[in-house]
Amino acid sequence: MPTKTTDGAKKAAAKPAAGSKPNALQKPLQPSKELAAIVGSNPLPRGEVVSKMWDYIKKNNLQNPENKREILADDKLQPIFGKPKVTMFEMNKHLAQHLK
């Protein structure tokens, strides 16, 4: 039968250290003013930025009806994407240029 110290050591080892750094997806980044018009001006982790972008795209019906992988840029998305339409795979490349 294991002792309490052994159980406690195993549980402590499973948790990340309190002072550990967040990974690249969890680190809050400051959006540019163009991107802030959609996701807000506070620093956000990359995952939240992508999630808020998809919320905006779906709310404003900006997916191409014939090809759901294409996003049609409106007046707010045009400065971020730099062109009238992008694929969902290209979107993250364009977002990275607007996050510091």
C-alpha positions as CSV (number, residue, x, y, z in Angstrom):
1,M,0.0,0.0,0.0
2,P,1.6,3.3,-1.1
3,T,2.2,6.0,1.5
4,K,0.6,9.5,1.5
5,T,3.9,11.1,0.5
6,T,4.1,8.9,-2.6
7,D,0.6,9.8,-3.7
8,G,1.2,13.5,-3.1
9,A,4.5,13.4,-5.1
10,K,2.7,11.7,-8.1
11,K,-0.1,14.3,-8.0
12,A,2.3,17.2,-7.7
13,A,4.3,15.9,-10.7
14,A,1.2,15.8,-12.9
15,K,0.4,19.5,-12.4
16,P,2.5,22.1,-14.3
17,A,4.7,24.3,-12.1
18,A,3.0,27.4,-10.8
19,G,5.7,29.6,-12.4
20,S,5.8,27.9,-15.8
21,K,5.5,30.0,-18.9
22,P,2.4,29.8,-21.1
23,N,2.9,28.2,-24.5
24,A,2.7,30.3,-27.7
25,L,-1.0,29.7,-28.1
26,Q,-1.8,30.9,-24.5
27,K,0.4,34.0,-24.4
28,P,-1.7,37.2,-24.7
29,L,-0.9,39.3,-27.7
30,Q,-1.8,42.8,-28.5
31,P,-4.1,43.1,-31.7
32,S,-3.4,45.9,-34.2
33,K,-6.0,48.6,-34.5
34,E,-7.6,47.0,-37.6
35,L,-7.9,43.6,-35.7
36,A,-9.1,45.4,-32.5
37,A,-12.2,46.6,-34.4
38,I,-13.3,42.9,-34.5
39,V,-11.8,41.2,-31.4
40,G,-11.4,44.2,-29.0
41,S,-8.3,46.1,-27.9
42,N,-7.2,44.0,-24.9
43,P,-4.4,41.5,-25.3
44,L,-5.8,38.0,-26.1
45,P,-4.3,34.6,-26.6
46,R,-4.1,33.5,-30.2
47,G,-6.8,30.8,-29.8
48,E,-9.3,33.4,-28.5
49,V,-8.5,35.7,-31.4
50,V,-9.3,33.0,-33.9
51,S,-12.4,32.1,-32.0
52,K,-13.7,35.7,-32.0
53,M,-12.9,36.0,-35.7
54,W,-15.0,32.9,-36.5
55,D,-17.8,34.3,-34.4
56,Y,-17.7,37.5,-36.4
57,I,-17.5,35.6,-39.7
58,K,-20.5,33.4,-38.9
59,K,-22.5,36.3,-37.4
60,N,-22.0,38.4,-40.6
61,N,-22.5,35.4,-43.0
62,L,-19.0,35.9,-44.6
63,Q,-18.4,32.4,-45.7
64,N,-18.7,31.7,-49.4
65,P,-21.9,29.7,-49.8
66,E,-20.4,27.6,-52.6
67,N,-17.1,26.9,-50.8
68,K,-17.4,27.2,-47.0
69,R,-13.6,27.2,-46.8
70,E,-13.5,30.7,-48.3
71,I,-14.0,33.8,-46.2
72,L,-15.3,36.8,-48.0
73,A,-13.8,40.0,-46.6
74,D,-16.2,42.9,-45.6
75,D,-15.0,46.4,-44.8
76,K,-13.5,45.4,-41.4
77,L,-11.8,42.3,-42.7
78,Q,-10.3,43.8,-45.9
79,P,-7.5,45.7,-44.1
80,I,-6.6,42.5,-42.2
81,F,-6.6,40.2,-45.1
82,G,-5.5,42.6,-47.8
83,K,-7.7,41.0,-50.4
84,P,-11.4,40.3,-51.0
85,K,-11.3,36.6,-50.0
86,V,-9.1,34.2,-48.3
87,T,-9.3,30.5,-47.4
88,M,-9.7,29.5,-43.7
89,F,-6.2,28.1,-43.9
90,E,-4.7,31.5,-45.0
91,M,-6.6,33.4,-42.2
92,N,-4.1,32.5,-39.5
93,K,-1.2,33.8,-41.6
94,H,-2.9,37.1,-42.0
95,L,-3.9,37.3,-38.3
96,A,-0.3,36.7,-37.2
97,Q,0.7,39.9,-39.0
98,H,-1.8,41.8,-36.8
99,L,-0.7,40.3,-33.4
100,K,2.3,41.5,-31.4
